[in-house]
């Protein structure tokens, strides 16, 4: 797959550093945050993305503290975001997310499952019949592993044990 290129839009920088976005009615009243929503904002959440697109509520760099009050959210959802960030930043980001969550708030994290790909690789190499998700018969097992770990600007691979450990350390 070709390297993805960020599309420059004049609103990206203007929006990202505009303090007014923090005071919109949606940001002040909605109780669920959708981090890294891209072009797929959800109607009943505060939609946050690094780049500006229509219907984004917060154009924000999540390596900076969120512009939200402590304990102001019931839930945070993020899908395929953390693997794009340097691993050493993840604890600080998660601590900030726990800061804005209510005590019983929910954090839902979705990342590619590195364990699944490594297990499938090992099974194939040991002679067992196995296929990778999104299987392409023209690729070698290592090409499949590299696709999930290296393509799409991924910087870190996660499994359940790794995420569990980080979450326990920061919460």
C-alpha positions in Angstrom: 0.0 0.0 0.0 1.3 3.5 -0.7 2.3 5.7 2.1 -0.6 7.8 3.1 -0.2 11.5 2.8 -1.9 14.0 5.1 -4.0 16.4 3.2 -3.2 20.0 4.1 -6.3 22.1 4.7 -6.1 25.7 5.9 -8.6 24.9 8.7 -6.3 22.3 10.2 -3.9 24.8 11.9 -6.5 27.5 12.4 -8.9 25.0 14.1 -6.3 23.1 16.1 -5.1 26.2 17.9 -8.5 28.0 18.1 -9.7 28.2 21.7 -13.2 29.0 20.6 -13.8 25.3 19.6 -13.7 24.4 23.3 -16.8 26.4 24.0 -19.2 25.0 21.4 -22.5 23.7 22.8 -21.6 20.1 21.7 -18.2 20.2 23.5 -19.8 21.7 26.6 -22.8 19.3 26.8 -22.1 15.9 25.2 -20.7 13.2 27.5 -19.0 10.9 25.0 -15.8 11.5 23.1 -14.9 9.9 19.8 -11.1 10.2 19.4 -9.6 10.1 15.9 -13.0 9.9 14.1 -11.6 11.1 10.8 -14.3 11.5 8.2 -16.7 9.3 10.2 -18.1 11.5 13.1 -20.8 10.1 15.3 -23.9 12.2 15.9 -24.1 11.9 19.7 -20.4 12.3 20.6 -17.8 15.0 20.7 -15.9 14.2 17.5 -12.2 14.8 17.9 -9.6 14.5 15.1 -6.1 15.8 14.4 -7.1 17.1 11.0 -10.2 19.2 10.3 -13.1 17.7 8.4 -16.8 18.8 8.4 -18.6 18.0 11.6 -15.4 17.7 13.7 -16.1 19.3 17.1 -12.5 19.4 18.3 -9.5 19.6 16.0 -6.9 18.6 18.5 -3.5 17.1 19.1 -4.1 14.4 21.7 -0.5 14.5 22.8 -1.6 17.7 24.5 -4.1 17.7 27.5 -7.7 17.6 26.3 -9.6 20.9 26.6 -12.3 19.2 28.7 -13.2 19.5 32.4 -12.1 16.8 34.8 -14.7 14.0 35.2 -16.9 15.4 32.5 -17.3 12.4 30.2 -19.1 9.1 30.6 -17.1 7.5 27.8 -14.2 7.7 25.4 -14.0 5.6 22.2 -11.0 5.4 19.9 -10.4 3.0 17.0 -7.1 2.6 15.3 -5.4 5.6 16.8 -3.0 4.5 19.5 -0.8 2.4 17.1 0.0 5.6 15.1 1.5 7.4 18.1 5.0 6.9 19.7 4.7 4.4 22.5 6.4 6.6 25.1 3.5 9.1 24.8 0.7 6.6 25.4 0.8 6.6 29.2 0.5 10.4 29.3 -2.4 10.4 26.8 -4.2 7.7 28.8 -3.7 9.5 32.1 -5.3 12.6 30.5 -8.2 10.5 29.2 -8.8 9.1 32.7 -8.7 12.6 34.0 -11.7 13.6 31.9 -13.7 10.4 32.5 -16.2 10.1 35.4 -15.1 7.6 38.1 -17.3 4.9 36.5 -16.7 6.1 32.9 -15.8 3.7 30.1 -12.8 3.7 27.9 -13.0 1.6 24.7 -9.8 1.2 22.8 -9.5 -0.7 19.5 -6.1 -1.4 18.0 -4.9 -4.1 15.5 -4.3 -7.4 17.4 -0.6 -8.1 17.0 -1.0 -11.4 18.9 -3.4 -12.7 16.2 -1.0 -12.0 13.4 2.0 -13.4 15.3 0.1 -16.6 16.3 -1.1 -17.0 12.7 2.4 -16.6 11.4 3.7 -19.2 13.8 0.9 -21.6 12.9 1.6 -21.3 9.2 5.4 -21.7 9.7 4.8 -24.8 11.8 2.8 -26.4 8.9 -0.7 -25.8 10.2 -3.5 -24.6 8.0 -4.2 -21.0 8.9 -5.0 -17.8 7.1 -4.5 -14.1 8.0 -7.4 -11.7 8.2 -7.8 -10.0 4.8 -5.8 -12.9 3.3 -4.0 -12.4 0.0 -2.6 -15.6 -1.4 0.1 -13.7 -3.2 1.8 -12.6 0.0 4.1 -14.5 2.3 3.3 -14.8 6.0 5.9 -12.2 6.8 4.4 -9.8 4.3 1.1 -10.1 6.2 2.8 -9.4 9.5 4.5 -6.4 8.1 1.3 -5.1 6.6 -0.3 -4.9 10.0 2.8 -3.7 11.9 4.4 -1.4 9.3 1.8 -0.1 6.8 -0.5 2.8 7.5 2.1 4.7 9.5 1.8 2.3 12.5 4.4 2.9 15.2 3.7 0.3 17.7 2.0 -3.1 17.8 -0.3 -4.0 20.7 -1.7 -7.2 22.2 -4.1 -7.6 25.1 -1.4 -8.1 27.7 0.4 -4.9 26.7 -2.7 -2.7 26.8 -3.8 -4.2 30.1 -0.4 -3.5 31.6 -0.4 0.1 30.4 -3.9 0.7 31.6 -3.2 -0.7 35.1 -0.1 1.5 35.4 -1.8 4.7 34.5 -5.2 4.2 36.3 
